Amino acid sequence: MSLAQDIIKSIIKVVGSQKHNLHEPLFIGNEINYLKKTIITNLVSSIGPFVKKFEDQIKKFTKSKYAISVVNGTEALHLSLIACGVNNGDEVLVPTITFVGTANAILYSGATPHFVDSELKTLGIDPLKLEKYLKEITIKKGKFYFNKKTGRKIKAIIPVHVFGNICQIDKILKIAKKYNLVVIEDAAEALGSFFKNKHAGSFGLIGCFSFNGNKIITTGGGGAIITNNKFLAKKIKHLSTTAKINHRWEYIHDQIGYNFRMPNLNAALGSAQIENLNKILRLKRKLFLRYYKEFSKTNNVKLIMNPEFSKSNNWLNTIFIKNSSIKKRNKVLSLAQKKNFFLRPVWKPLHELKQFRSMPKMNLKNAKNIYLSCINLPSSPHHIFNEK
């Protein structure tokens, strides 16, 4: 039996042989009731009680002082970068292994993505490699550090919690402090993930989440920003609402703003979803443990584990194929498609995409290995919820 056949056989043992998408939302609560309320009251757009309710629920769950809901995770990052003063002439450190929206947000702000390598253990930024790299390529001028080659200020870093796994955020924070970097966490996939009992997104100055239809909870399309900084929270809220000054009838906008508000309709869906988040997390944990039990029997394939001192939301269960190649990986993906299993590889490293090839980067050997070796498995909570 081939490696591809072995992997598909193991997946079938865990989730069955029927058609499986990668990840689907689970609607088991007040979703229909809350959506009906928005329609009955005609409050389906940016004004309505569910926006505040959803933001309050996010604050409570993440133990953050402030939460601002927005249209998606990419714009959450975009607004955060602008609010933190990132703009033309700046570089932002970002892993090449991430969704394209992370790097796009940097470009939207006028800055330049600077790609750094990841590690296999967490799939996040490799802190040891990063610290050595920054020591070699930067020079300090005043309070800030500059890229010797490009002459640009390295202003910020965006650690990404890939597939819900917390990166080595404690070590990254130390590096950021040393090099005076603003830390904006891309926790788009990590709602419900914790490091040392502290929620993802609450370590840096700002944390950003996504509630796209494939995330652990969904608002259809949407995102959120959390912070403990009152000034930044107020600034982000203002920017996201077209920078409009409150007035009973005049339309006065005091700067360039963005219409990135989450509609009440979407917030209603999210509010119902987050009410059952702990239940969804328990279902996801059970599924992860079943995959772990199955793939622990194999020598050539291993499940990516929860990093030390962390508790992952297990958003996308991911296997690592030892001594893999593009041909070997694609055989698995091809056979899975024929069986109606919609697995996916890790994103193509961003520095290899044509629009990013000219951007600054370090040696990205680990990222290439991750791309060739990792595959996401069917991870919907339905697999456990629908059991009789």
C-alpha positions as MATLAB code, in Angstrom:
seq = 'MSLAQDIIKSIIKVVGSQKHNLHEPLFIGNEINYLKKTIITNLVSSIGPFVKKFEDQIKKFTKSKYAISVVNGTEALHLSLIACGVNNGDEVLVPTITFVGTANAILYSGATPHFVDSELKTLGIDPLKLEKYLKEITIKKGKFYFNKKTGRKIKAIIPVHVFGNICQIDKILKIAKKYNLVVIEDAAEALGSFFKNKHAGSFGLIGCFSFNGNKIITTGGGGAIITNNKFLAKKIKHLSTTAKINHRWEYIHDQIGYNFRMPNLNAALGSAQIENLNKILRLKRKLFLRYYKEFSKTNNVKLIMNPEFSKSNNWLNTIFIKNSSIKKRNKVLSLAQKKNFFLRPVWKPLHELKQFRSMPKMNLKNAKNIYLSCINLPSSPHHIFNEK';
ca = [
       0.000    0.000    0.000;
       1.343    3.455   -0.945;
       1.907    6.332    1.460;
      -1.059    8.189   -0.036;
      -3.316    5.170    0.468;
      -2.110    4.778    4.061;
      -2.943    8.410    4.842;
      -6.422    8.214    3.288;
      -7.077    4.967    5.162;
      -6.153    6.655    8.449;
      -8.424    9.621    7.724;
     -11.343    7.293    6.939;
     -10.852    5.525   10.277;
     -11.279    8.861   12.051;
     -14.032   10.636   10.066;
     -15.569    7.995    7.798;
     -15.584    7.567    4.018;
     -18.263   10.118    3.058;
     -17.450   13.451    1.388;
     -15.481   15.787    3.666;
     -14.727   19.481    3.295;
     -11.766   20.948    5.133;
     -13.741   22.897    7.715;
     -17.402   23.866    7.999;
     -19.259   25.970   10.581;
     -21.437   24.319   13.209;
     -24.815   25.981   13.834;
     -26.383   24.533   16.989;
     -27.658   27.545   18.916;
     -29.440   30.870   18.487;
     -28.207   31.660   14.983;
     -31.647   31.676   13.306;
     -33.332   33.464   16.219;
     -30.763   36.249   16.310;
     -30.768   36.688   12.529;
     -34.554   36.941   12.566;
     -34.320   39.723   15.164;
     -32.095   41.802   12.894;
     -34.533   41.398    9.996;
     -37.674   42.077   12.055;
     -36.144   45.271   13.454;
     -34.638   46.317   10.089;
     -31.266   46.648   11.861;
     -29.208   44.631    9.393;
     -26.438   47.113    8.603;
     -23.787   48.836   10.716;
     -26.147   50.024   13.468;
     -27.699   47.524   15.838;
     -27.397   45.945   19.287;
     -25.641   42.773   18.193;
     -22.452   44.630   17.235;
     -21.871   45.749   20.804;
     -23.038   42.411   22.189;
     -20.591   40.488   20.011;
     -17.730   42.830   20.898;
     -18.522   42.394   24.594;
     -18.490   38.610   24.161;
     -15.088   38.757   22.471;
     -13.718   40.944   25.262;
     -15.001   38.556   27.907;
     -13.689   35.422   26.208;
     -10.223   36.832   25.478;
     -10.068   38.856   28.730;
      -9.266   42.016   26.769;
     -10.286   45.555   27.685;
     -11.375   46.534   24.176;
     -12.709   44.794   21.068;
     -13.641   46.324   17.717;
     -15.516   44.249   15.136;
     -14.701   44.775   11.450;
     -15.467   43.317    8.018;
     -12.683   40.698    7.916;
      -9.355   39.634    9.391;
      -7.254   41.294    6.682;
      -8.770   44.685    7.371;
      -8.313   44.090   11.093;
      -4.578   43.876   10.397;
      -4.703   46.832    8.007;
      -6.383   49.123   10.545;
      -4.043   47.941   13.294;
      -0.960   48.777   11.257;
      -2.270   52.249   10.428;
      -3.267   52.919   14.038;
       0.245   51.961   15.171;
       1.824   54.436   12.775;
       3.188   51.954   10.239;
       3.451   53.623    6.826;
       5.666   54.434    3.837;
       9.340   53.764    4.419;
       8.758   51.101    7.073;
       9.332   47.357    6.934;
       7.220   44.839    8.810;
       8.580   41.410    9.700;
       6.137   38.681    8.725;
       6.454   34.909    8.226;
       6.386   33.724    4.641;
       4.175   30.850    5.831;
       0.878   32.659    6.308;
      -2.270   33.570    4.400;
      -1.689   36.214    1.737;
      -3.932   38.683    3.597;
      -1.236   39.183    6.251;
       1.254   40.542    3.726;
      -1.427   42.372    1.735;
      -2.400   44.335    4.854;
       1.196   45.534    5.197;
       1.183   46.794    1.614;
      -2.211   48.468    2.129;
      -0.610   50.503    4.928;
       2.162   51.635    2.565;
       4.880   49.571    4.261;
       6.971   46.683    2.928;
       6.702   43.030    4.035;
      10.026   41.560    5.177;
       9.726   37.773    5.099;
      11.144   35.632    7.894;
      11.378   31.887    8.413;
       9.207   29.532   10.430;
       9.844   26.463   12.546;
       8.265   23.023   12.289;
       7.417   22.783   15.994;
       4.762   25.532   15.979;
       4.641   26.426   12.243;
       5.169   30.021   13.453;
       8.185   32.358   13.348;
      11.489   30.719   14.289;
      12.729   33.034   17.103;
      16.289   31.716   17.265;
      16.822   32.179   13.558;
      15.115   35.587   13.628;
      17.274   36.988   16.433;
      20.488   35.930   14.722;
      19.263   37.424   11.441;
      18.303   40.791   12.929;
      21.683   41.072   14.628;
      23.350   40.658   11.220;
      21.176   42.882    9.024;
      20.175   45.826   11.227;
      21.796   49.019   12.434;
      20.446   51.166   15.268;
      19.717   54.859   14.650;
      18.216   56.617   17.618;
      15.417   54.481   19.072;
      14.863   52.368   15.969;
      16.624   49.679   13.964;
      17.084   49.932   10.216;
      17.709   47.379    7.476;
      21.345   47.953    6.403;
      20.581   46.908    2.825;
      17.365   48.828    2.137;
      17.828   51.704    4.573;
      14.225   51.306    5.765;
      13.124   51.314    9.378;
      11.991   47.911   10.691;
       8.903   49.142   12.516;
       6.794   46.116   13.443;
       6.462   42.362   13.534;
       3.360   40.239   12.899;
       3.614   36.836   14.604;
       1.067   34.402   13.130;
      -0.600   31.617   15.110;
      -0.819   29.152   12.223;
      -3.848   26.806   12.147;
      -4.582   27.749   15.764;
      -1.141   26.743   17.083;
       0.451   29.409   19.277;
       3.895   30.448   18.028;
       6.752   30.980   20.495;
       5.221   34.318   21.378;
       7.175   34.758   24.627;
      10.515   34.620   22.795;
       9.224   36.795   19.953;
       8.110   39.444   22.446;
      11.637   39.575   23.898;
      13.101   40.086   20.425;
      10.522   42.765   19.677;
      11.379   44.622   22.880;
      15.088   44.480   22.091;
      14.561   45.861   18.567;
      11.765   48.292   19.502;
       9.182   46.587   17.274;
       5.432   47.017   17.474;
       3.833   43.575   17.915;
       0.541   42.960   16.093;
      -0.590   39.357   16.454;
      -2.272   37.664   13.523;
      -4.561   35.410   15.554;
      -7.004   35.054   12.646;
      -7.131   31.278   13.133;
      -6.589   31.163   16.884;
      -9.799   32.122   18.686;
      -9.871   29.719   21.620;
      -6.100   29.122   21.683;
      -4.073   29.886   24.813;
      -0.433   30.137   25.859;
       0.165   29.749   29.604;
      -3.559   30.410   30.142;
      -3.436   33.712   28.254;
      -5.474   34.036   25.069;
      -3.895   34.355   21.632;
      -3.879   37.936   20.428;
      -3.519   39.428   23.902;
       0.292   39.315   24.097;
       1.143   42.058   21.614;
      -0.089   45.621   21.437;
      -2.969   44.419   19.235;
      -4.459   41.051   18.236;
      -6.533   40.353   15.117;
      -9.102   37.612   14.432;
     -11.043   36.322   11.432;
     -14.597   35.000   11.409;
     -14.658   33.815    7.810;
     -16.954   30.891    7.022;
     -14.129   28.373    7.477;
     -13.008   29.560   10.918;
     -13.797   27.961   14.283;
     -16.764   30.337   14.625;
     -18.116   32.489   11.827;
     -19.962   35.709   11.149;
     -20.135   34.826    7.448;
     -17.420   37.360    6.784;
     -15.878   39.396    9.560;
     -13.019   40.036   11.911;
     -12.143   41.658   15.202;
      -9.343   43.589   16.871;
      -8.511   43.301   20.572;
      -6.251   45.540   22.638;
      -5.760   46.780   26.182;
      -4.732   50.214   24.928;
      -7.598   52.720   25.240;
      -6.064   55.236   22.825;
      -5.545   52.640   20.092;
      -9.017   51.166   20.579;
     -10.605   54.592   20.166;
      -8.459   55.375   17.134;
      -9.222   52.057   15.406;
     -12.957   52.414   16.056;
     -12.880   55.918   14.601;
     -10.940   54.849   11.504;
     -13.237   51.876   10.921;
     -16.344   54.088   10.909;
     -15.169   56.428    8.119;
     -13.583   58.786   10.686;
     -16.988   60.367   11.234;
     -17.477   62.853   14.065;
     -20.673   62.353   16.063;
     -23.286   64.952   15.172;
     -27.068   64.872   15.111;
     -27.299   65.642   11.401;
     -23.989   66.785    9.854;
     -21.590   64.446    8.043;
     -18.195   65.562    9.263;
     -15.133   63.360    8.755;
     -11.900   64.608   10.293;
      -9.418   62.410    8.394;
      -9.189   59.642    5.812;
     -11.285   56.818    7.239;
     -12.423   53.370    6.182;
     -15.863   51.815    5.979;
     -14.793   48.596    7.700;
     -17.643   48.238   10.216;
     -19.160   44.825   10.839;
     -22.894   44.825   10.021;
     -25.382   43.961   12.763;
     -26.530   40.971   10.677;
     -23.057   39.428   10.789;
     -22.593   40.279   14.455;
     -25.870   38.507   15.274;
     -24.534   35.310   13.711;
     -21.247   35.696   15.573;
     -22.996   36.342   18.873;
     -24.898   33.060   18.567;
     -21.750   31.236   17.504;
     -19.568   32.419   20.371;
     -22.190   31.257   22.878;
     -21.240   27.698   21.900;
     -17.504   28.253   21.419;
     -16.462   26.183   24.434;
     -18.582   23.277   23.198;
     -17.047   23.567   19.724;
     -13.558   23.603   21.262;
     -14.313   20.371   23.144;
     -15.495   18.716   19.928;
     -12.380   19.881   18.116;
     -10.175   18.522   20.885;
     -11.804   15.098   20.638;
     -11.237   15.036   16.884;
      -7.588   16.043   17.345;
      -7.040   13.209   19.847;
      -8.520   10.683   17.438;
      -6.203   11.839   14.669;
      -3.299   11.687   17.119;
      -4.135    8.123   18.097;
      -4.366    7.058   14.458;
      -1.247    8.776   13.146;
       0.896    7.812   16.135;
       0.887    4.309   14.627;
       2.791    5.492   11.557;
       6.507    6.179   11.142;
       6.511    8.383    8.064;
       3.595   10.648    8.966;
       3.137   12.597   12.198;
       0.422   14.925   13.443;
       1.545   18.453   14.323;
       1.142   18.630   18.107;
       0.040   21.439   20.421;
       3.163   23.449   21.273;
       4.533   23.284   24.835;
       2.693   25.383   27.451;
      -0.126   26.048   25.001;
      -3.655   24.874   24.352;
      -4.612   24.997   20.685;
      -8.135   25.393   19.341;
      -7.130   22.631   16.879;
      -8.644   24.614   14.030;
      -6.971   22.619   11.254;
      -5.387   19.286   12.133;
      -2.153   19.020   10.174;
       0.132   16.130    9.293;
       3.831   16.287    8.504;
       5.201   13.811    5.931;
       8.814   12.883    6.609;
      11.273   13.208    3.712;
       8.518   14.634    1.549;
       8.651   16.143   -1.925;
       6.174   18.030   -4.082;
       5.486   14.802   -5.994;
       4.887   12.758   -2.837;
       2.663   15.430   -1.280;
       0.630   15.927   -4.453;
      -0.065   12.203   -4.726;
      -1.788   12.403   -1.343;
      -3.796   15.454   -2.372;
      -4.764   13.923   -5.717;
      -5.988   10.652   -4.190;
      -7.886   12.582   -1.529;
      -9.689   14.642   -4.188;
     -10.747   11.447   -5.975;
     -12.191   10.172   -2.684;
     -14.036   13.510   -2.123;
     -11.742   14.453    0.747;
     -10.843   18.117    0.333;
      -7.451   18.268    1.996;
      -5.159   21.188    1.326;
      -1.444   21.919    1.469;
       0.064   24.750    3.485;
      -0.013   28.077    1.653;
       2.653   28.555   -0.964;
       5.399   30.592    0.764;
       4.538   34.206    0.051;
       8.021   35.198   -1.059;
       7.582   32.826   -4.024;
       4.504   34.674   -5.330;
       5.371   37.091   -8.147;
       4.069   40.193   -6.359;
       6.354   39.558   -3.380;
       9.552   38.290   -5.018;
      11.339   41.629   -4.749;
      10.584   42.023   -1.045;
      13.370   41.631    1.567;
      13.744   38.173    3.071;
      16.007   35.971    5.113;
      16.992   32.381    4.322;
      13.648   30.547    4.225;
      14.745   26.916    4.189;
      12.355   25.788    6.938;
       9.369   27.359    5.215;
      10.100   25.436    2.027;
      10.196   22.181    3.993;
       6.887   23.008    5.709;
       5.290   23.732    2.326;
       6.448   20.415    0.884;
       5.605   18.329    3.942;
       2.405   19.557    5.630;
      -1.205   18.768    4.746;
      -4.391   19.906    6.498;
      -6.939   17.192    7.300;
     -10.774   17.382    7.463;
     -11.300   19.224   10.753;
     -14.991   20.144   11.034;
     -16.522   19.706   14.506;
     -19.433   17.910   12.777;
     -17.393   14.711   12.776;
     -17.870   14.445   16.534;
     -21.173   16.321   16.960;
     -23.075   14.093   14.523;
     -22.072   10.862   16.218;
     -24.983    8.816   17.494;
];
